[in-house]
């Protein structure tokens, strides 16, 4: 279910937004592939390759039987690897969709020219919106103070309009 109310618009939205992305990615077991705190982009699981085991024609029955068992075991391992790859790929796709569907138009424009890998996108958004340093914390504090000032001013105006004028 897409979280219709969730949108990453400004740095004020970052903490909630990234915690939901982290929670969903953890549930899909792909957070380790997109965690923006990783200094380098994590490698994806490679798509499994079909095992190749040829069975020579001129061998005895016992050796041939052993090679057939080996081939079946290789194929079983391959099927398990395919299921793991598909599970990870599906989770990766769902997180990619979550990220894109919860970004504001401004933030979509901001990431439009970068590689479409959630790790790259989250790193860029974290640098832009995440409270990473002292300067960002000061900026957020100034924004909160301005909002509080504007709210107090509106309350005062409403009080005066309600009959408090002299």
CNS distance restraints for C-alpha pairs under 8 A (distance, minus, plus):
assign (resid   2 and name CA) (resid  98 and name CA) 7.14 0.50 0.50
assign (resid   3 and name CA) (resid 102 and name CA) 7.89 0.50 0.50
assign (resid   4 and name CA) (resid 102 and name CA) 7.90 0.50 0.50
assign (resid   6 and name CA) (resid  17 and name CA) 7.00 0.50 0.50
assign (resid   6 and name CA) (resid 102 and name CA) 5.87 0.50 0.50
assign (resid   7 and name CA) (resid  13 and name CA) 7.38 0.50 0.50
assign (resid   7 and name CA) (resid  17 and name CA) 7.26 0.50 0.50
assign (resid   7 and name CA) (resid 102 and name CA) 4.55 0.50 0.50
assign (resid   7 and name CA) (resid 103 and name CA) 5.45 0.50 0.50
assign (resid   7 and name CA) (resid 104 and name CA) 6.18 0.50 0.50
assign (resid   8 and name CA) (resid  13 and name CA) 5.47 0.50 0.50
assign (resid   8 and name CA) (resid  14 and name CA) 6.46 0.50 0.50
assign (resid   8 and name CA) (resid  17 and name CA) 6.29 0.50 0.50
assign (resid   8 and name CA) (resid 102 and name CA) 6.07 0.50 0.50
assign (resid   8 and name CA) (resid 103 and name CA) 4.90 0.50 0.50
assign (resid   8 and name CA) (resid 104 and name CA) 5.83 0.50 0.50
assign (resid   8 and name CA) (resid 107 and name CA) 7.66 0.50 0.50
assign (resid   9 and name CA) (resid  13 and name CA) 6.40 0.50 0.50
assign (resid   9 and name CA) (resid 103 and name CA) 6.64 0.50 0.50
assign (resid   9 and name CA) (resid 104 and name CA) 5.16 0.50 0.50
assign (resid   9 and name CA) (resid 106 and name CA) 7.54 0.50 0.50
assign (resid   9 and name CA) (resid 107 and name CA) 6.96 0.50 0.50
assign (resid  10 and name CA) (resid  14 and name CA) 6.95 0.50 0.50
assign (resid  10 and name CA) (resid 129 and name CA) 6.36 0.50 0.50
assign (resid  11 and name CA) (resid 128 and name CA) 7.87 0.50 0.50
assign (resid  11 and name CA) (resid 129 and name CA) 4.33 0.50 0.50
assign (resid  11 and name CA) (resid 130 and name CA) 5.94 0.50 0.50
assign (resid  11 and name CA) (resid 131 and name CA) 7.21 0.50 0.50
assign (resid  11 and name CA) (resid 140 and name CA) 7.58 0.50 0.50
assign (resid  12 and name CA) (resid 140 and name CA) 7.47 0.50 0.50
assign (resid  13 and name CA) (resid  17 and name CA) 5.94 0.50 0.50
assign (resid  14 and name CA) (resid  18 and name CA) 5.85 0.50 0.50
assign (resid  14 and name CA) (resid 126 and name CA) 7.92 0.50 0.50
assign (resid  14 and name CA) (resid 129 and name CA) 6.34 0.50 0.50
assign (resid  14 and name CA) (resid 130 and name CA) 5.81 0.50 0.50
assign (resid  15 and name CA) (resid  19 and name CA) 6.11 0.50 0.50
assign (resid  15 and name CA) (resid 130 and name CA) 7.46 0.50 0.50
assign (resid  16 and name CA) (resid  20 and name CA) 6.32 0.50 0.50
assign (resid  17 and name CA) (resid  21 and name CA) 6.29 0.50 0.50
assign (resid  18 and name CA) (resid  22 and name CA) 5.88 0.50 0.50
assign (resid  19 and name CA) (resid  23 and name CA) 6.05 0.50 0.50
assign (resid  20 and name CA) (resid  24 and name CA) 6.15 0.50 0.50
assign (resid  21 and name CA) (resid  25 and name CA) 5.96 0.50 0.50
assign (resid  21 and name CA) (resid  95 and name CA) 7.20 0.50 0.50
assign (resid  21 and name CA) (resid  98 and name CA) 7.48 0.50 0.50
assign (resid  21 and name CA) (resid  99 and name CA) 7.32 0.50 0.50
assign (resid  22 and name CA) (resid  26 and name CA) 5.91 0.50 0.50
assign (resid  22 and name CA) (resid  31 and name CA) 6.32 0.50 0.50
assign (resid  22 and name CA) (resid  35 and name CA) 7.90 0.50 0.50
assign (resid  23 and name CA) (resid  27 and name CA) 6.20 0.50 0.50
assign (resid  24 and name CA) (resid  28 and name CA) 6.29 0.50 0.50
assign (resid  24 and name CA) (resid  95 and name CA) 7.17 0.50 0.50
assign (resid  25 and name CA) (resid  29 and name CA) 5.94 0.50 0.50
assign (resid  25 and name CA) (resid  30 and name CA) 5.19 0.50 0.50
assign (resid  25 and name CA) (resid  31 and name CA) 4.72 0.50 0.50
assign (resid  25 and name CA) (resid  91 and name CA) 7.16 0.50 0.50
assign (resid  25 and name CA) (resid  92 and name CA) 7.77 0.50 0.50
assign (resid  25 and name CA) (resid  95 and name CA) 6.21 0.50 0.50
assign (resid  26 and name CA) (resid  30 and name CA) 6.00 0.50 0.50
assign (resid  26 and name CA) (resid  31 and name CA) 5.07 0.50 0.50
assign (resid  28 and name CA) (resid  87 and name CA) 7.98 0.50 0.50
assign (resid  28 and name CA) (resid  88 and name CA) 7.25 0.50 0.50
assign (resid  28 and name CA) (resid  91 and name CA) 4.93 0.50 0.50
assign (resid  28 and name CA) (resid  92 and name CA) 7.69 0.50 0.50
assign (resid  29 and name CA) (resid  88 and name CA) 7.04 0.50 0.50
assign (resid  29 and name CA) (resid  91 and name CA) 7.18 0.50 0.50
assign (resid  30 and name CA) (resid  34 and name CA) 6.79 0.50 0.50
assign (resid  30 and name CA) (resid  88 and name CA) 6.52 0.50 0.50
assign (resid  30 and name CA) (resid  91 and name CA) 6.47 0.50 0.50
assign (resid  30 and name CA) (resid  92 and name CA) 6.28 0.50 0.50
assign (resid  31 and name CA) (resid  35 and name CA) 5.52 0.50 0.50
assign (resid  32 and name CA) (resid  42 and name CA) 7.36 0.50 0.50
assign (resid  33 and name CA) (resid  41 and name CA) 7.44 0.50 0.50
assign (resid  33 and name CA) (resid  42 and name CA) 5.23 0.50 0.50
assign (resid  33 and name CA) (resid  43 and name CA) 6.99 0.50 0.50
assign (resid  33 and name CA) (resid  44 and name CA) 6.85 0.50 0.50
assign (resid  33 and name CA) (resid 119 and name CA) 7.02 0.50 0.50
assign (resid  34 and name CA) (resid  41 and name CA) 7.58 0.50 0.50
assign (resid  34 and name CA) (resid  42 and name CA) 7.25 0.50 0.50
assign (resid  34 and name CA) (resid 118 and name CA) 5.64 0.50 0.50
assign (resid  34 and name CA) (resid 119 and name CA) 4.14 0.50 0.50
assign (resid  34 and name CA) (resid 120 and name CA) 7.97 0.50 0.50
assign (resid  34 and name CA) (resid 122 and name CA) 7.41 0.50 0.50
assign (resid  35 and name CA) (resid 119 and name CA) 6.26 0.50 0.50
assign (resid  35 and name CA) (resid 122 and name CA) 7.67 0.50 0.50
assign (resid  36 and name CA) (resid 119 and name CA) 5.74 0.50 0.50
assign (resid  36 and name CA) (resid 120 and name CA) 7.68 0.50 0.50
assign (resid  36 and name CA) (resid 122 and name CA) 5.66 0.50 0.50
assign (resid  36 and name CA) (resid 123 and name CA) 4.91 0.50 0.50
assign (resid  36 and name CA) (resid 126 and name CA) 7.47 0.50 0.50
assign (resid  37 and name CA) (resid 123 and name CA) 7.72 0.50 0.50
assign (resid  38 and name CA) (resid  42 and name CA) 7.61 0.50 0.50
assign (resid  41 and name CA) (resid 119 and name CA) 6.46 0.50 0.50
assign (resid  41 and name CA) (resid 120 and name CA) 7.59 0.50 0.50
assign (resid  45 and name CA) (resid  85 and name CA) 6.48 0.50 0.50
assign (resid  45 and name CA) (resid  88 and name CA) 7.94 0.50 0.50
assign (resid  46 and name CA) (resid  85 and name CA) 7.58 0.50 0.50
assign (resid  47 and name CA) (resid  82 and name CA) 7.35 0.50 0.50
assign (resid  47 and name CA) (resid  85 and name CA) 6.39 0.50 0.50
assign (resid  48 and name CA) (resid  78 and name CA) 6.79 0.50 0.50
assign (resid  48 and name CA) (resid  81 and name CA) 6.24 0.50 0.50
assign (resid  48 and name CA) (resid  82 and name CA) 6.01 0.50 0.50
assign (resid  48 and name CA) (resid  85 and name CA) 7.43 0.50 0.50
assign (resid  49 and name CA) (resid  78 and name CA) 7.46 0.50 0.50
assign (resid  50 and name CA) (resid  75 and name CA) 7.65 0.50 0.50
assign (resid  50 and name CA) (resid  78 and name CA) 6.59 0.50 0.50
assign (resid  51 and name CA) (resid  74 and name CA) 6.46 0.50 0.50
assign (resid  51 and name CA) (resid  75 and name CA) 6.78 0.50 0.50
assign (resid  51 and name CA) (resid  78 and name CA) 7.08 0.50 0.50
assign (resid  53 and name CA) (resid  71 and name CA) 6.29 0.50 0.50
assign (resid  55 and name CA) (resid  64 and name CA) 6.97 0.50 0.50
assign (resid  55 and name CA) (resid  67 and name CA) 6.72 0.50 0.50
assign (resid  55 and name CA) (resid  68 and name CA) 7.77 0.50 0.50
assign (resid  59 and name CA) (resid  63 and name CA) 6.52 0.50 0.50
assign (resid  59 and name CA) (resid  64 and name CA) 6.35 0.50 0.50
assign (resid  60 and name CA) (resid  64 and name CA) 6.18 0.50 0.50
assign (resid  61 and name CA) (resid  65 and name CA) 5.99 0.50 0.50
assign (resid  62 and name CA) (resid  66 and name CA) 6.23 0.50 0.50
assign (resid  63 and name CA) (resid  67 and name CA) 6.19 0.50 0.50
assign (resid  64 and name CA) (resid  68 and name CA) 6.15 0.50 0.50
assign (resid  65 and name CA) (resid  69 and name CA) 6.29 0.50 0.50
assign (resid  66 and name CA) (resid  70 and name CA) 6.18 0.50 0.50
assign (resid  67 and name CA) (resid  71 and name CA) 6.06 0.50 0.50
assign (resid  68 and name CA) (resid  72 and name CA) 6.22 0.50 0.50
assign (resid  69 and name CA) (resid  73 and name CA) 6.22 0.50 0.50
assign (resid  70 and name CA) (resid  74 and name CA) 6.15 0.50 0.50
assign (resid  71 and name CA) (resid  75 and name CA) 6.14 0.50 0.50
assign (resid  72 and name CA) (resid  76 and name CA) 6.14 0.50 0.50
assign (resid  73 and name CA) (resid  77 and name CA) 6.19 0.50 0.50
assign (resid  74 and name CA) (resid  78 and name CA) 6.09 0.50 0.50
assign (resid  75 and name CA) (resid  79 and name CA) 6.15 0.50 0.50
assign (resid  76 and name CA) (resid  80 and name CA) 6.30 0.50 0.50
assign (resid  77 and name CA) (resid  81 and name CA) 6.12 0.50 0.50
assign (resid  78 and name CA) (resid  82 and name CA) 6.09 0.50 0.50
assign (resid  79 and name CA) (resid  83 and name CA) 6.24 0.50 0.50
assign (resid  80 and name CA) (resid  84 and name CA) 6.28 0.50 0.50
assign (resid  81 and name CA) (resid  85 and name CA) 6.07 0.50 0.50
assign (resid  82 and name CA) (resid  86 and name CA) 6.00 0.50 0.50
assign (resid  83 and name CA) (resid  87 and name CA) 6.05 0.50 0.50
assign (resid  84 and name CA) (resid  88 and name CA) 6.17 0.50 0.50
assign (resid  85 and name CA) (resid  89 and name CA) 5.94 0.50 0.50
assign (resid  86 and name CA) (resid  90 and name CA) 5.92 0.50 0.50
assign (resid  87 and name CA) (resid  91 and name CA) 6.21 0.50 0.50
assign (resid  88 and name CA) (resid  92 and name CA) 6.02 0.50 0.50
assign (resid  89 and name CA) (resid  93 and name CA) 6.13 0.50 0.50
assign (resid  90 and name CA) (resid  94 and name CA) 6.19 0.50 0.50
assign (resid  91 and name CA) (resid  95 and name CA) 6.19 0.50 0.50
assign (resid  92 and name CA) (resid  96 and name CA) 6.09 0.50 0.50
assign (resid  93 and name CA) (resid  97 and name CA) 6.18 0.50 0.50
assign (resid  94 and name CA) (resid  98 and name CA) 6.15 0.50 0.50
assign (resid  95 and name CA) (resid  99 and name CA) 6.11 0.50 0.50
assign (resid  95 and name CA) (resid 118 and name CA) 7.76 0.50 0.50
assign (resid  96 and name CA) (resid 100 and name CA) 6.32 0.50 0.50
assign (resid  96 and name CA) (resid 117 and name CA) 7.76 0.50 0.50
assign (resid  96 and name CA) (resid 118 and name CA) 6.04 0.50 0.50
assign (resid  97 and name CA) (resid 101 and name CA) 5.89 0.50 0.50
assign (resid  98 and name CA) (resid 102 and name CA) 6.11 0.50 0.50
assign (resid  99 and name CA) (resid 103 and name CA) 6.45 0.50 0.50
assign (resid  99 and name CA) (resid 118 and name CA) 7.73 0.50 0.50
assign (resid 100 and name CA) (resid 108 and name CA) 7.32 0.50 0.50
assign (resid 103 and name CA) (resid 107 and name CA) 5.84 0.50 0.50
assign (resid 103 and name CA) (resid 108 and name CA) 6.04 0.50 0.50
assign (resid 104 and name CA) (resid 108 and name CA) 6.21 0.50 0.50
assign (resid 105 and name CA) (resid 109 and name CA) 6.18 0.50 0.50
assign (resid 106 and name CA) (resid 110 and name CA) 6.21 0.50 0.50
assign (resid 107 and name CA) (resid 111 and name CA) 6.41 0.50 0.50
assign (resid 107 and name CA) (resid 125 and name CA) 7.79 0.50 0.50
assign (resid 108 and name CA) (resid 112 and name CA) 5.99 0.50 0.50
assign (resid 111 and name CA) (resid 121 and name CA) 6.56 0.50 0.50
assign (resid 111 and name CA) (resid 124 and name CA) 7.45 0.50 0.50
assign (resid 111 and name CA) (resid 125 and name CA) 7.96 0.50 0.50
assign (resid 114 and name CA) (resid 120 and name CA) 7.49 0.50 0.50
assign (resid 114 and name CA) (resid 121 and name CA) 7.48 0.50 0.50
assign (resid 115 and name CA) (resid 120 and name CA) 6.66 0.50 0.50
assign (resid 115 and name CA) (resid 121 and name CA) 7.68 0.50 0.50
assign (resid 116 and name CA) (resid 120 and name CA) 7.23 0.50 0.50
assign (resid 116 and name CA) (resid 121 and name CA) 7.07 0.50 0.50
assign (resid 117 and name CA) (resid 121 and name CA) 6.35 0.50 0.50
assign (resid 118 and name CA) (resid 122 and name CA) 5.86 0.50 0.50
assign (resid 119 and name CA) (resid 123 and name CA) 6.06 0.50 0.50
assign (resid 120 and name CA) (resid 124 and name CA) 6.23 0.50 0.50
assign (resid 121 and name CA) (resid 125 and name CA) 6.11 0.50 0.50
assign (resid 122 and name CA) (resid 126 and name CA) 5.83 0.50 0.50
assign (resid 123 and name CA) (resid 127 and name CA) 6.20 0.50 0.50
assign (resid 124 and name CA) (resid 128 and name CA) 6.25 0.50 0.50
assign (resid 125 and name CA) (resid 129 and name CA) 5.68 0.50 0.50
assign (resid 125 and name CA) (resid 130 and name CA) 7.04 0.50 0.50
assign (resid 126 and name CA) (resid 130 and name CA) 4.35 0.50 0.50
assign (resid 126 and name CA) (resid 131 and name CA) 7.74 0.50 0.50
assign (resid 126 and name CA) (resid 132 and name CA) 7.64 0.50 0.50
assign (resid 127 and name CA) (resid 132 and name CA) 7.11 0.50 0.50
assign (resid 130 and name CA) (resid 136 and name CA) 7.89 0.50 0.50
assign (resid 131 and name CA) (resid 136 and name CA) 5.29 0.50 0.50
assign (resid 131 and name CA) (resid 137 and name CA) 5.91 0.50 0.50
assign (resid 132 and name CA) (resid 136 and name CA) 6.48 0.50 0.50
assign (resid 132 and name CA) (resid 137 and name CA) 7.76 0.50 0.50
assign (resid 133 and name CA) (resid 137 and name CA) 6.42 0.50 0.50
assign (resid 134 and name CA) (resid 138 and name CA) 6.23 0.50 0.50
assign (resid 135 and name CA) (resid 139 and name CA) 6.21 0.50 0.50
assign (resid 136 and name CA) (resid 140 and name CA) 6.22 0.50 0.50
assign (resid 137 and name CA) (resid 141 and name CA) 6.18 0.50 0.50
assign (resid 138 and name CA) (resid 142 and name CA) 6.15 0.50 0.50
assign (resid 139 and name CA) (resid 143 and name CA) 6.27 0.50 0.50
assign (resid 140 and name CA) (resid 144 and name CA) 6.25 0.50 0.50
assign (resid 141 and name CA) (resid 145 and name CA) 6.18 0.50 0.50
assign (resid 142 and name CA) (resid 146 and name CA) 6.15 0.50 0.50
assign (resid 143 and name CA) (resid 147 and name CA) 6.22 0.50 0.50
assign (resid 144 and name CA) (resid 148 and name CA) 6.11 0.50 0.50
assign (resid 145 and name CA) (resid 149 and name CA) 6.06 0.50 0.50
assign (resid 146 and name CA) (resid 150 and name CA) 6.13 0.50 0.50
assign (resid 147 and name CA) (resid 151 and name CA) 6.08 0.50 0.50
assign (resid 148 and name CA) (resid 152 and name CA) 6.08 0.50 0.50
assign (resid 149 and name CA) (resid 153 and name CA) 6.13 0.50 0.50
assign (resid 150 and name CA) (resid 154 and name CA) 6.22 0.50 0.50
assign (resid 151 and name CA) (resid 155 and name CA) 6.22 0.50 0.50
assign (resid 152 and name CA) (resid 156 and name CA) 6.17 0.50 0.50
assign (resid 153 and name CA) (resid 157 and name CA) 6.14 0.50 0.50
assign (resid 154 and name CA) (resid 158 and name CA) 6.06 0.50 0.50
assign (resid 155 and name CA) (resid 159 and name CA) 6.17 0.50 0.50
assign (resid 156 and name CA) (resid 160 and name CA) 6.20 0.50 0.50
assign (resid 157 and name CA) (resid 161 and name CA) 6.03 0.50 0.50
assign (resid 158 and name CA) (resid 162 and name CA) 6.06 0.50 0.50
assign (resid 159 and name CA) (resid 163 and name CA) 6.87 0.50 0.50
assign (resid 159 and name CA) (resid 164 and name CA) 5.83 0.50 0.50
assign (resid 160 and name CA) (resid 164 and name CA) 4.29 0.50 0.50
assign (resid 160 and name CA) (resid 165 and name CA) 4.97 0.50 0.50
assign (resid 161 and name CA) (resid 165 and name CA) 6.92 0.50 0.50
